[in-house]
Amino acid sequence: MATELIVGLDLDSKTEALAAVAACGSCRCFKIGSQLFTRCGPEIVREVLGLGKDVFLDLKFHDIPNTVAHAARAATDLGVALFTVHASGGRKMIEAARTAVESTPTRILAVTILTSFDDTAIREELGLHETAAEAVPRLARLAVSSGAHGVVCSAQEIAMVRAAVGPEALIVTPGIRPAWAGRDDQTRVMTPREAAQAGANGIVVVRPILKHPHPAEAIRLILEELNA
């Protein structure tokens, strides 16, 4: 299966977001997260879908099972292709989300440990007696066995997550930097080709595309790298 390029619309307005979609030309899938969704609401999802694109709704639902089930149904009613939940919400929450999307094309991705947490923070702030390398595959297994269709993880975690969830689950990874792009404030990154070779089904790219003077050219170069 080819690795899909997903463009992250980490922007502040509908005007900026729709201009970015137009500038990205042939790219099919766009991530809408908390920043854009909080400012623009469901309407921005409808507008992007109306342009014939797919939407990855990255709101990381984490609540009691009934609430997440209703949120999951709302996401499917919007028509999104993918949305996220927190794996730490537990089995009943993920099962409720899966029941809500059953018989629809919408897929659930589970977030395990946020990449902003290092091992010290996992231990001292989250109270887990695990390292990230132990917690991430454990939560990935829990999520997929509970009905999530896949996992969001850092590029460095792709191999361990793939070993934990098997070949059929989806793995989507952010923090991707093409070989020709600067790292900005990211330190633990992979190129698109490296992520694809590690087993990612989808890669999320934001700044190397949105800040490129010609976004369509950036996309062409990334796809060229993925297909090399």
N, C-alpha and C positions, 0 to 999 in steps of 0.2 A: 504494500500500500504506500502510495506517495505521501510524503510529509506535507501537510497543508500550511500555507502562510496565513497568519491571522494578524491584521493590523489593529493595534490598540488605539482607540480614539480617546486618549487621555487629554481632553480639551474642555474648555469652559463654556462653550456656547453651541447652539444648533447651527449657526452660520459657519463657525469654524469646522464643526464635525462634518457637515454636508459638503463643504468645500474640500475637505480632506478625502472623503469618499470619492468625489468626482476626480480629484487629482490622482487618486490611486488606480484609476483605470480598470484594468481587468481583474484586480484582486477581488475575491469572492466573499471573504469572511472578515467581519469587523467586531472587535471586542468593545463593549460598552460597560464601563465600570461605575463605581460609586460617584466619582467626580462628575462625569457627564450626566448620569442618570439623576443625581440629586438636583442638578441645575435645570434639567430639561424634562425629566419625567418620562413616562411610557411613550409619549409622542415621538421622541427622538428614535426610539426603537422602531416605531411604525414607519417613520420617514425613511430610515435606512433600509428596512425591509421593502418599502415601496419602490426603492431603486433597484430591486432585484438582487439584493445582497443577503447573505446570512448574518445573523447576529449571535455572538457569544456574550450572554449577559452575566457579567462577573460581579455579583452582589454578595456572594459568600453567605447564603442563608444559614443561620444558626439560632434555633429557637425550639420551643416545644414541638413535638411531632405534628400536632394539628395545625399550628400556625405555619410551619414550613410546608405542609401539604397544600394549604391554600395558596401560599406564595408560589409553589411549584406549578399549581394549576394556572395561576395568573400568568406565569412565564410561558406556559404552553399556549394559553389563549392569545398571548401576544404574537406567538409564532416563532420564538427564538429557537435556534438550532441547539444551543448549549447553554447551561447555566451552572453556577457553582453553589455548593454547600460546604460547610466545614465538617470534615470527617469526625472531629471531636464532638459533634452533636450526638453521636452514638447511633447504634443500630436501629432503634425504633424510629428516630427522626429520618434516617436515610430510607428506611423501608417505606415510611409514609410518603416521602417525596417520590419514590419509585412508583408506588401505587397511583399517585396523582398523574404521572406522565405516561402510564401504561397505555398502549395502543396509539400513542402519538409519536411523531418523529423526533421529539425533543429528547436530548440526552443530558444526563447529570454527571458533572465532574466534581470530585471531592478534593478539597484542599487539606493537606495533612498538617504540617508545621510551617508557619509563615517563614519566609527566608530572612526576615528581620531578627529572628530568634537564633542565638548561638547556643552552644551546649550549656553555658553558665546560666543564661536566661531561662532555658528550658527547665533546668533544675531548680533555680532559685525563685523564678517568677511564676512558672506554670506548675511547679511542684511535682514534676515528673522525674522519676529516678531512671532516666534514660538519656542517651545521647540522641542527636538528630538522626544519626545513622541507624539507631534502634527504633525510635519512635515513628519515623516516616514510613518504613515498610509495614510496621504493625498497623498503623492507621490506614494505610492503603489497602491492606488485606481486609480489614474490618469494613471499609467503605464498599469495596467491590463485592464482598460476600453479602453485604446488606442491600445491594441493588444499584449502587452507582455504576455508571457505564465506564467510568475512568477516573483519572487522577490528574490534578495540576501539581507539578513539582518543579524544583529547580533543575537546571541542566545536569548538574553534578549528581543528582539523585535518580536519573533516568534508569540506569542499569539496575540499581537496587529495587526500584519500584517495579520494573518489568519482571524481575525475578520473583517478586512478591505476588503480583496480580496476574501473571501469565500473558500469553500472546494476544488475547482477544480484547483486553481492556484498552481504552484510549489513554494516551499520555500526552498532555499538553504542557509545554514549558515556556515560561517567560524568560527575560534576561538574556535574550539572544542578540549578539552583536556580529554583523558581517565582518569579514576579515578587513574590509576597506574602511570600516567605521570606527570612530573613537569609542572608548569605553564609558565616557561620561563619569557618573559616580558609581558605576558597577565594577566590582572587582572579580567576582566569581562568574565568569561568562563562558559561553561557547559560541562558535560560529554556527550558522544554519546547517552546514554540511556535517559538522561534528554532532550536533543534536540529532539529525536524521540518522546518522550511522549508529548512534547510541540507542535508537529505537523510539524516538518521539513521533507521534502521529500528527502533532500540530506544534508550531512555534509561534509565539507572540512577539512581534517587533513593533516598537513605538518610535522612539526618537530617530533612529537611523533613516526611517521613512518620512516621518512628519517634518523633520528639520532639514531634509535634503532639498536643495533648490528645485529638483525635478523628481517628485515622489514616484511617478510612474517608472522612471529610470532606476530608482533604488529598488523598486519591486522587481523589475526585469533582472537586475544583477543578483538579487537574492534568489529568485527562481532559477536562474542560471546556475548558481552555486548548488542549490538543492538537487537539481537534475543532472549535475555533472557526473 
